[in-house]
Amino acid sequence: MTQDKTILVVGTYDTKDDELNYMCDCIQGQGGNVLSMDISVLGDPSEPTDYSKHAVAEEGGSSIQEAIDSGDENHAMQIMARGGALLALRLHREGKVDGVVVLGGTMGTDVALDICQALPLGVPKYVASTVSFSHLLPPERLAADIQMILWAGGLYGLNSVCKSSLSQAAGAVLGAARAVERPAGDKPLIGMTSFGKTILHYMVTLKPALEERGFEVAVFHATGMGGRAFESLAAEGAFACVMDFATQEVGNHLMGGLSAGADRLTNAGATATPQIVAPACYDLVDLVGWKPLPQRMAGKPTHDHNRLLKAVVLDADERREVARAHADKLSQAEGPTVFIMPKGGCNEWDRPNADLHDADGLAAFVDEIERRMPDNVNYIPLDCHINDAEFCDRVLATFDAWVAEGIVKS
């Protein structure tokens, strides 16, 4: 088999030498190439790695001696995390690695999360960890396309149980590196946020209409990780235009729901990307369906979407708080920004006579938006529901004007 892809194998080679070398052997046995990176501090591997612990620390502007002299294992590993992330990114940009797999307990996993976040979307990134899928891992530290497998039975030494996990991780990252279809970039890309068609319909109309105009459209599911992926691409300037119509994650972050991070609704503005914004589902906070409601949400109307996800309806004061957050974030935008406010409601459950409709709450949100929206934002109120044809018509009219003016590059 042709040795066509190179995988960066990362871990603490002083304590997990056998396990890491086993993964290297698995990758090479399937015809792949390997580069090894040591992120240990105190000990040394049995054989030199391609990138030593000294090279890793120096990549981050530090040294192994500084890590040792700190006398603090947390500080020491953050030195290695910084250097490891920068080195992995440089190797990828230089075309030397096609994917990464990191092995670790809590120490190695802490470093792994930084390395995976440093690499762009579409670069295969796998973590074999004793704490995979654990509540120890905060969502905001997970790369949008990170893959994890539980390193079962492998805390110390090789055995048949842990080999099952390690061989899967090795095969998975090599297979992904061979199979991945990276974003082509041959058409200008539009980033859109939404939820499923039962609650929001606009993408059904807008996606084909925009594709007919020669654009590619990527629709992101705004339930935390989807919003993180959307924001990470926006921060890279990957979008020709942003249609951020499902901004519920702004309220989620404020109210303790499924957060996409504190930077939600800011990265398109920071990169001066033209953006059309609407507040779909602003009135709801998504929570983990199988957990009890937080005390502050007790007694509020809820909708159980499935066993994983439930939505809680915000009251008028909370909606005003969410409106202020929208306005504050958009006030930082450096590029053309339009905010469309469908005054008839912002999700299918909020239509008149629907289960979660709250006319007073909607009026409170609209009032706060109109009072707080900054001057750099073109505010467009519409007397319709977000799922009505008028909304899509206005979006396309704004978009077409921007294309005609050269604001959006076609």
N, C-alpha and C positions, 0 to 999 in steps of 0.2 A: 504493500500500500504506500502511496506517495506520502512523504512527510510534508504536508501542505500547510499545517497550522501550528502555531507556537503558543503554548499555554504558560503563563506565569504562575508558578506554584509557590505560595507564600505561607510562612509559619515560623514558629520558634524552633529552629533546627537544633538548638542545644538540648531541648527536652523531648521533641517529637520527631527526631531524625528518622527513625524507622518508618513511622506512619507517612511522613512527607515523601520519603524516597519510594515507598510503596505506591503512592499516587503517581509519582513521576514515572515509575516503571509501567503502571497501567496505561498512562497516556502514550508512552513510547511504544508499548506493546501493540497499541492500536494504530501505530503509524504517525503519531503526532510528535512534535518537537516540544521541548521543555526548557524554560529558564527558571532558575530557582532564586528566591529572595529570602534572606534570613532576617527576621525581625526580633530575634532574641537580644538580650543585653549582657548577661553574665557569662554564659558558657559558649562553647564552640561546637560546630557540627563535626561529624566523623570525617566528612570530606568537604572541601571548600565549595561554597555555593557560587552561582554566577554573580550574585549581588550580595556582598557580605553585610553584616550588621553595621560595619563602619561606613560602608557606602550609603546605606539607608539613612543613618543618622546625619551624615554630612549632606545628603540631598535636601534635608529639611533645615539646614543651617546650624546644625548642632554637632555633637560628637558622642560616641559611646561613653567616654570618660565623664562628660557632663551628666549623662543619664545615670551613671554609677554614683557619681559624687552627690547627686541630689538626695540620695538615701530614701527616695520615695518611689515605690514601684509604679504608682499611678502616673506620676510625672514622667518617669522613664519611658513608659509605654506610649505616652502621648508624643514624646519625641520621635519614637519609632513610627507611630501612626502618621504623623505629619510627613516624615521623610518617605515612608512607604507609599502614601497617597501621591506625592509629587513624583516619585520615581516611576510608579505604575503608569501615571498619566503621560509622562515623558516617553516611556518605552512604547506606549500605544501610539502616540503622535509620530514617533519615529518609524512606525510600522514594524516594530520588533516583536510585539505580542498581539495575539488575536483574541485572547480571553484570559481570565484569571480565576484561580481557585485558591481559597484561603482556608487553612485548617486551624481550629483553636478551641480552647475552653473559653472562659470569660475574657481572659487577657487577649488571646488571639482574635476573638470575635469583636472585641472593642476596636482593635486595629482594623479588622476586616471591613467594618462598616464604613470607616473613613476611606479606605482604598476603593471600595465599590462605589461610594458616592462621587469620588473624583473622576471616575470613568464615564464617558458619555452613554446616553441611552443607545441600546443596540449592541454594546460590547458585552459578550457573555461574561457574567460574574456570578460565581458560585461560592457558597460558604458551607463547609462541613463543620458543624459546631455541636458541642455538648449542650448548648442552650438555644438551639434553633427553635423558632416559633414561641419563645418564652416571653412572658410579660416584662422581662428585663430589657427587652429591645424596644425602645420608643419608636413609634412610626416615623417621626421626623428624621431619624437617622438611617432609615432604610432607603437605599437607591430604588428608583421607580421600577427597575426590572431585575432586582436582586433575586437570586434563587438560593434556597437553603435546604439542607438535608441534616437530619439529626445524626450526629456522630455517636451512635449508640454503642455502649460497652467499650469505649476506646479511651478512657481517661488516662490509662497507663499501659502502653504496650499493645502489640498487634495480637489479634485473635480472629477467629472466623466470623464473629458477630460484627466487629468494627470494619473488617475488610469488606463486608457487604455494603456498608455505607460509603466507605472511601472509594471503592471501585465504581460505584454508581456516580459519585461526584466527578471522578476523573473522566468517566465515559460521557457524562452529561455535558461537561464544559467543552470537551473536544468535539462532540457531536454538534453542540450549539454553534461553536466557532465555524464549523464546516457548513452548517445549514442556514445560518442567520442571513436574512436579507436586510441589509442596512438601509436606512432611508435614502432613497435615490436622489432626491434634490433636483429632479429634472423639471418639476413644476413648482410654482410658488405655493407654499403651504399655509392653510388657514387652520388655526387652533380654535376649536369650539368646545364649550362645556355643556353637559346636559345630564339628564337621567333617562330612565326607560320610557318607552312610548306610552305607557299607561298614564304617566303624569305630565310629560312634556312632548309636544309634537313637532316643534319647529324644525328640527333637524331633518325630518322626513321631506319637507319642502326645500329647505335651504341647501342641503348637501348636493342633490342633483343639479339645482340651479347654479350653484357655484362651480361645480365640475364642468358644466356646459360653458362656463366662462373661462375655462382653462386652468382652474385652480385645483389643488388637492386639498381635501378636508379631512382632518383628524378630529374625532369627537371623543372627548375625555369624560369618563364617568366620575362625577364630582363627589366621591364618597371617601375623601381622605387621600389615599394613595394616587387616585386618578388626578386629583388636583395638584399633588406634588409633582407628578410627571409633567403636567401641563405647565406648571410654574418653572420647572427646571428647563424646559425647552424655551419658554418665553425669555428666561434669563440669558440663554445663549443667543437670542435674536433669531431663533429658527423660524418664526412665523412672519409671513408677509402682512398678515392682519389677524387680529384676535377678535373672536366673537364669544365673549365670556358672559354667557347668559344664565348659568347656574352657579350663582355665587353663594350658595348656602354654606359653604365651608367657612366663609367669613364669620357667620353667626355660630357655626359649630366651634370654631376656635375660641370665641368669646365665652360661650356657654358650656364648654367642657364636652363637646360632642366629637365627632370623627374629624379631627383637625387635619388640614393640609399644610399647616405651619403658619407662623406669624406673618410670612411674606405673601400670603395669598392675596391676589388682586393688586400686586405691586410690580411684578417683574416686566410685564409688557410696558407699563408706564416708564420704568427705569431704563429700558432700552429704546424708548421713543417709538415703539411699535404702534401703529394705528389700532385703536381698540374700540369696539362697540360693546357696551356692557348693558345687561339687564338683570334684574334681581330674582330670577326664578327660585322658588322655594326658600326665599329669605325668611319666611314665617315659621320654618321648621328647623329643629335641631335633630340630627341623626345620632342615635345612641346604639350601643351594642345590645342586640335584642335579647340575649340570654342573661343579661345582668339586671339586677334591680334598678329602678329609677333612682338617680341622685336625689337627695332630700329637697333640693331647690326646685326639682321638676315634679315632685309629688303632687297629685291632684289635677295636673294639667291634662287636656285632651291628648290622646296618643293614637297613632296608627301603627299597628304591627305589620310591617311589610312582609316579613318572613321570620324564621327563627333566628336569623343573624342580625336583623336590622329593625329598629323601631324609630318612629319619628314623633317628637313632642312638639306641640303647637305653642308658640311664644305668645305672651300677652302684649298689650299695647306698649307698655313701658320698655319691655325687652326689644320690641321691634324698633322703637325709636333709637335704642342703643345700637342696634345692628345698622340702622340707617346712618347714624353718625360715623360708624366705622367705615362704611362704604365711602362716604364723602371724604373722610380723612385720608384714606388710602389713595383715592383718585386725585386728590389735590396734589400729590407728588408726581403725577404723570408728566413726562417730558414730551410726549407725542400727542397727535390728534386723538381726542377722546369724546365719545358720545355715550350718554346714558339714556336709554329708552325705558320709560316707566309705564307699563300697561296698567292703567288704573282699574281695570276690571278683574284683576287677580293674576297671580304669578305661578299657579300650578293647578292641575285639573281638580284637585281636592278642595280648592279655594274658590270654585265658582259659586255663585248664589245658589243656595239650597243644597250644596254639597256638604259632606260630613264635617269638613274642617274649615268651612267658611266662617270668617269673622270680619264683618264689615267695619266695625270700629277699629280693629287692629290694622286692617289694610289702610284705612284713612289716616291712622296715626303714622304709619310708615311713610305714606306719600307726603304727608305734611312735613315730616322731619327731613325727608329727602329734598323737598323743594326749598326748605329754609336753609339747609346746610350745604347743598351742592356748590362746589367752588366755581370760580369764574373760568377756570381753564377747561371746564367740562361743558360740552353742548348738551343741555338737558332737553329731552323730547318727551313730553307726556302724550299718551295715547288713550283714547276712550275705548279700549278693547281689552280682551283677555290675552295673555301671552300665547295661548294656543290658537288664537284667531288669525285669519289670513292677513289682517291689517298689520300685525306685528311683522310677519315675514316680508310683506311689501315694503315696509319702512326700512327694515334692515337692508334689503337689496337696493333700495333707492339710495341710501347712504353709502353703501359699498360701491355702487356704480359711479356715484359722483366722485368718490375718492380715487377710483381707477382712472376716470376721465381727467382728473386734476393731477395725476401722477403721484398722489399720496400713497396709494397702494400700487406696488410695482407688479405689472402683469407679465 
